[in-house]
Amino acid sequence: QVQLVESGGGLVQAGDSLRLSCTASGRTFSRYVMGWFRQGPGKEREFVAGTSWSGASTYYADSVKGRFTISRDNAKNTVYLQMNSLKPEDTAVYYCAARTGPGQEYDSWGQGTQVTVSS
């Protein structure tokens, strides 16, 4: 229902930081709950972080809490994921997602951006 494009991935060393960006099309970005998911090698896609329409409420997977921060700039139709203290186990394709429909599931997905963390 909405086009999402991620950017900012790359190859970094353990302990480094990256900031991912996701830009959405349309004029209703501010209405969407936005989230980040990831899928590591040989693993299923998992939830990483989410943010409410206002950005006032955020929530994180236990594995990233305290290290990652999700934020949004509705004027720019962009959501960010600041990733600090990266670990090799953070290596994954990171996907931006949006809840655009009436349900609670994320129904719109970006193509993903690769994050590789070496030790």
Backbone as JSON, one array per atom type, in Angstrom:
{
  "sequence": "QVQLVESGGGLVQAGDSLRLSCTASGRTFSRYVMGWFRQGPGKEREFVAGTSWSGASTYYADSVKGRFTISRDNAKNTVYLQMNSLKPEDTAVYYCAARTGPGQEYDSWGQGTQVTVSS",
  "N": [[0.82, -1.19, 0.0], [2.1, 1.14, 0.41], [5.11, 2.58, -0.77], [8.3, 1.7, 0.25], [11.64, 2.51, 0.88], [14.78, 1.51, 1.81], [17.95, 2.58, 3.16], [21.46, 3.01, 3.91], [22.79, 0.82, 4.94], [25.68, -1.34, 5.38], [29.1, -2.54, 5.61], [30.6, -3.09, 8.61], [32.68, -2.96, 11.58], [32.62, -4.83, 14.66], [31.21, -3.1, 17.38], [31.0, -0.71, 16.09], [28.91, 1.89, 14.6], [25.84, 2.41, 12.82], [23.47, 4.14, 10.81], [20.34, 3.6, 9.7], [18.04, 4.46, 7.13], [14.69, 4.99, 6.09], [12.56, 5.77, 3.59], [9.33, 6.8, 2.75], [6.69, 6.68, 0.37], [3.9, 8.78, -0.61], [1.37, 10.73, 1.15], [0.48, 10.23, 3.67], [2.18, 9.35, 5.64], [2.58, 10.06, 8.31], [0.51, 8.86, 9.64], [1.11, 6.22, 9.96], [2.09, 3.42, 11.87], [5.4, 2.55, 12.22], [8.06, 0.28, 11.55], [11.07, -1.69, 12.1], [12.52, -4.61, 10.84], [14.5, -7.61, 10.72], [16.47, -10.06, 8.98], [18.58, -12.58, 9.44], [21.34, -14.64, 8.23], [20.18, -17.81, 7.37], [18.1, -17.6, 9.16], [14.8, -16.75, 10.39], [12.71, -13.93, 9.64], [12.71, -11.28, 11.98], [11.32, -9.14, 14.48], [12.57, -5.9, 15.17], [12.41, -3.11, 15.97], [9.93, -0.58, 16.69], [7.74, 2.23, 16.08], [5.31, 4.64, 17.09], [2.76, 6.66, 15.45], [3.32, 9.3, 16.14], [5.84, 9.17, 17.11], [6.2, 9.23, 19.79], [5.89, 6.9, 21.23], [7.85, 4.07, 21.5], [9.24, 0.83, 20.8], [11.16, -2.12, 21.39], [13.01, -5.02, 20.4], [14.32, -7.33, 22.77], [16.94, -8.02, 22.28], [18.15, -5.83, 21.11], [17.6, -3.63, 22.59], [18.58, -0.67, 24.2], [20.77, -0.38, 22.61], [19.95, 0.17, 20.01], [18.05, 2.74, 18.38], [14.97, 3.9, 17.38], [13.49, 6.34, 15.3], [11.56, 9.06, 13.88], [10.84, 11.28, 11.17], [8.34, 12.97, 10.25], [7.84, 15.04, 8.48], [9.66, 14.59, 6.52], [8.94, 12.15, 5.62], [10.26, 9.9, 6.64], [11.79, 7.26, 8.43], [14.08, 6.28, 10.94], [16.77, 4.16, 11.97], [18.95, 4.08, 14.39], [21.86, 2.46, 15.05], [23.91, 1.33, 17.45], [26.95, 0.13, 19.0], [27.34, -2.28, 17.56], [27.04, -5.77, 16.92], [28.39, -8.94, 15.79], [26.23, -10.73, 15.55], [24.21, -9.06, 14.8], [24.25, -8.96, 12.14], [22.48, -8.93, 9.19], [19.8, -8.71, 6.77], [18.1, -5.76, 6.79], [14.83, -4.64, 7.13], [12.46, -2.18, 6.41], [9.19, -1.45, 7.55], [5.62, -0.93, 7.43], [2.49, -0.25, 9.02], [-0.25, 0.02, 7.37], [-2.89, -0.58, 7.02], [-6.09, -1.46, 8.56], [-5.58, -3.46, 10.42], [-3.32, -5.04, 12.83], [-1.0, -6.02, 11.82], [2.1, -5.61, 10.05], [1.98, -4.46, 6.85], [3.19, -3.43, 4.62], [6.29, -3.42, 2.98], [9.78, -2.73, 2.65], [12.56, -3.25, 0.36], [14.85, -3.98, 1.63], [18.03, -3.59, 3.31], [21.43, -4.39, 3.47], [23.22, -5.22, 6.36], [26.3, -5.82, 7.64], [28.31, -7.09, 10.12], [31.46, -7.41, 11.21], [33.79, -9.33, 13.16]],
  "CA": [[0.0, 0.0, 0.0], [3.02, 2.26, 0.4], [6.44, 2.22, -1.22], [9.32, 1.96, 1.25], [12.99, 2.32, 0.38], [15.77, 1.59, 2.87], [19.31, 2.91, 2.8], [22.36, 3.21, 5.03], [23.48, -0.39, 5.34], [27.07, -1.44, 5.01], [29.97, -3.48, 6.31], [31.28, -2.41, 9.72], [33.29, -3.81, 12.59], [31.93, -4.9, 15.94], [31.35, -1.89, 18.16], [30.72, 0.46, 15.26], [27.54, 2.36, 14.5], [25.23, 2.69, 11.53], [22.13, 4.71, 10.84], [19.52, 3.23, 8.57], [16.94, 5.35, 6.8], [13.62, 4.43, 5.28], [11.72, 6.83, 3.07], [8.05, 6.29, 2.28], [5.93, 7.48, -0.58], [2.58, 9.17, -0.17], [1.18, 11.88, 2.04], [-0.1, 9.78, 4.93], [3.22, 8.71, 6.42], [2.43, 10.35, 9.73], [-0.54, 8.0, 10.18], [1.56, 4.85, 10.02], [3.06, 2.8, 12.77], [6.54, 2.12, 11.43], [8.93, -0.65, 12.24], [12.21, -2.31, 11.46], [12.7, -6.03, 11.01], [15.74, -8.09, 10.13], [16.56, -11.48, 8.69], [19.96, -13.01, 9.36], [21.58, -15.85, 7.42], [19.59, -19.03, 7.89], [17.13, -17.3, 10.2], [13.55, -16.14, 9.98], [12.6, -12.51, 9.88], [12.34, -10.97, 13.34], [11.06, -7.75, 14.82], [13.68, -5.18, 15.78], [11.96, -1.89, 16.63], [8.76, 0.05, 16.13], [7.42, 3.56, 16.59], [3.96, 5.1, 16.83], [2.63, 7.71, 14.44], [3.91, 10.54, 16.62], [7.19, 8.95, 17.59], [6.23, 9.3, 21.24], [5.99, 5.55, 21.75], [8.77, 3.18, 20.79], [9.4, -0.47, 21.41], [12.34, -2.78, 20.86], [13.34, -6.38, 20.78], [15.26, -7.37, 23.89], [18.3, -8.18, 21.79], [18.7, -4.57, 20.65], [17.23, -2.55, 23.51], [19.74, -0.01, 24.76], [21.77, -0.18, 21.58], [19.3, 0.71, 18.82], [17.04, 3.75, 18.6], [14.12, 4.21, 16.23], [12.93, 7.68, 15.32], [10.91, 9.39, 12.61], [10.67, 12.66, 10.77], [7.16, 12.89, 9.4], [7.95, 16.04, 7.43], [10.49, 14.01, 5.47], [8.44, 10.8, 5.33], [11.41, 9.06, 6.88], [12.02, 6.64, 9.72], [15.49, 5.97, 11.1], [17.21, 3.2, 12.98], [20.31, 4.3, 14.82], [22.38, 1.22, 15.6], [25.19, 1.51, 18.13], [27.55, -1.05, 19.6], [26.93, -3.4, 16.72], [27.62, -7.09, 17.18], [28.29, -9.82, 14.63], [24.9, -11.31, 15.46], [23.31, -8.1, 14.19], [24.35, -9.11, 10.69], [21.19, -9.31, 8.62], [19.13, -7.75, 5.91], [17.16, -4.98, 7.59], [13.66, -4.24, 6.37], [11.52, -1.19, 6.91], [7.82, -1.9, 7.38], [4.58, -0.01, 7.84], [1.12, -0.67, 9.21], [-1.06, 0.96, 6.59], [-4.27, -1.01, 7.05], [-6.78, -1.42, 9.86], [-5.1, -4.49, 11.31], [-2.12, -4.81, 13.61], [0.17, -6.53, 11.13], [2.8, -4.76, 9.1], [1.51, -4.91, 5.55], [4.02, -2.86, 3.56], [7.69, -3.74, 3.25], [10.81, -2.32, 1.72], [13.36, -4.31, -0.24], [15.88, -4.35, 2.57], [19.4, -3.11, 3.18], [22.32, -5.33, 4.13], [24.12, -4.8, 7.42], [27.25, -6.88, 7.96], [29.17, -6.71, 11.23], [32.57, -8.35, 11.33], [34.46, -9.36, 14.45]],
  "C": [[0.86, 1.26, 0.0], [4.39, 1.74, -0.04], [7.47, 2.64, -0.17], [10.69, 1.63, 0.67], [13.98, 2.55, 1.51], [17.13, 1.98, 2.3], [20.15, 3.0, 4.07], [23.09, 1.97, 5.51], [24.92, -0.38, 4.88], [27.8, -2.49, 5.81], [30.75, -2.7, 7.36], [31.89, -3.44, 10.65], [32.48, -3.8, 13.87], [32.24, -3.66, 16.77], [31.06, -0.62, 17.4], [29.24, 0.8, 15.27], [27.12, 2.56, 13.06], [23.88, 3.34, 11.76], [21.4, 4.36, 9.56], [18.41, 4.25, 8.37], [15.93, 4.62, 5.94], [12.7, 5.56, 4.88], [10.48, 6.23, 2.43], [7.43, 7.25, 1.28], [4.59, 7.87, 0.04], [2.57, 10.32, 0.81], [0.64, 11.51, 3.41], [0.9, 9.08, 5.83], [3.02, 8.89, 7.92], [1.37, 9.51, 10.4], [-0.05, 6.59, 10.48], [2.39, 4.55, 11.25], [4.17, 2.23, 11.89], [7.43, 1.19, 12.25], [10.11, -1.1, 11.41], [12.25, -3.79, 11.83], [14.04, -6.42, 10.41], [15.67, -9.6, 9.92], [18.03, -11.84, 8.5], [20.1, -14.27, 8.54], [21.01, -17.09, 8.09], [18.55, -18.82, 8.97], [15.85, -16.73, 9.6], [13.55, -14.65, 10.32], [12.1, -12.24, 11.3], [12.15, -9.47, 13.53], [12.27, -7.14, 15.52], [13.19, -3.98, 16.59], [10.73, -1.34, 15.95], [8.51, 1.4, 16.77], [6.0, 3.94, 16.2], [3.96, 6.22, 15.81], [3.31, 9.01, 14.85], [5.38, 10.4, 16.98], [7.31, 8.96, 19.1], [6.39, 7.93, 21.89], [6.9, 4.72, 20.87], [8.87, 1.87, 21.52], [10.47, -1.25, 20.66], [12.38, -4.24, 21.25], [14.39, -6.35, 21.89], [16.71, -7.41, 23.42], [18.96, -6.87, 21.37], [18.42, -3.41, 21.59], [18.47, -1.99, 24.2], [20.83, 0.26, 23.77], [21.19, 0.5, 20.34], [18.26, 1.74, 19.23], [16.28, 4.01, 17.31], [13.56, 5.61, 16.39], [12.3, 7.97, 13.97], [10.84, 10.88, 12.42], [9.53, 12.66, 9.77], [7.19, 13.91, 8.26], [8.76, 15.53, 6.26], [10.04, 12.62, 5.05], [9.52, 9.75, 5.56], [11.43, 8.52, 8.31], [13.47, 6.19, 9.77], [15.68, 4.85, 12.12], [18.68, 3.47, 13.25], [20.79, 3.05, 15.54], [23.78, 1.47, 16.15], [25.67, 0.19, 18.7], [27.17, -2.32, 18.85], [27.73, -4.66, 17.03], [27.52, -7.94, 15.93], [26.91, -10.44, 14.46], [23.84, -10.33, 14.95], [23.34, -8.18, 12.67], [23.05, -9.66, 10.13], [20.82, -8.34, 7.52], [18.06, -7.06, 6.75], [16.06, -4.43, 6.7], [12.86, -3.18, 7.12], [10.11, -1.68, 6.62], [6.84, -0.88, 7.94], [3.27, -0.73, 8.05], [0.23, 0.36, 8.53], [-2.54, 0.63, 6.62], [-4.86, -0.97, 8.44], [-6.28, -2.44, 10.87], [-3.81, -4.11, 12.02], [-0.85, -5.3, 12.92], [0.8, -5.47, 10.24], [2.51, -5.29, 7.7], [2.27, -4.31, 4.37], [5.48, -3.0, 3.94], [8.61, -3.15, 2.2], [11.59, -3.51, 1.21], [14.51, -4.76, 0.64], [17.23, -3.73, 2.27], [20.31, -3.99, 4.03], [23.18, -4.64, 5.18], [25.0, -5.99, 7.77], [28.22, -6.37, 9.02], [30.23, -7.79, 11.4], [33.18, -8.24, 12.72], [35.94, -9.12, 14.32]]
}
